[in-house]
C-alpha cells in the first residue's frame, strides 16, 4: 500500500512532507480535499487515539473563532469536518491504518519505517 497525503491547501508543512517523500523516492498519492470527500471511517481513523479536536487546525484564526473548535461532542466535530475539510490540520499522512497528523520528520520516519 502506498502513502496517502491528504491536503486541503498548499502550505509549508505540505511542501516539506512532499519533499521528504520525493527525496527518498517513496511513492505517495496526494489527496486534494477540495476535490475528494472524506468518509466517516477515514475521519474516525484520523481522530483515533487523539480525539476529533486534535485534527482541527487550531492555528488558523477562522477555526479558532468557529464554535466547532469548542464543541464537546466528538461526533458533532466529525460530522462538521466531513462537510468542511478546510478545518483539518494539513497534511495528514496515512500508511494503511497508521496516521500522522501534521508534519513531523521524526514521526514520518517511524511511520514509513
HELIX and SHEET records of a PDB file:
HELIX    1   1 UNK A   12  UNK A   23  1                                  12    
HELIX    2   2 UNK A   40  UNK A   47  1                                   8    
HELIX    3   3 UNK A   52  UNK A   55  5                                   4    
HELIX    4   4 UNK A   61  UNK A   64  1                                   4    
HELIX    5   5 UNK A   67  UNK A   70  5                                   4    
HELIX    6   6 UNK A   74  UNK A   83  1                                  10    
HELIX    7   7 UNK A   85  UNK A   87  5                                   3    
HELIX    8   8 UNK A  105  UNK A  112  1                                   8    
SHEET    1   A 4 UNK A  28  UNK A  32  0                                        
SHEET    2   A 4 UNK A   3  UNK A   7  1                                        
SHEET    3   A 4 UNK A  92  UNK A  95 -1                                        
SHEET    4   A 4 UNK A  98  UNK A 101 -1                                        
END                                                                             
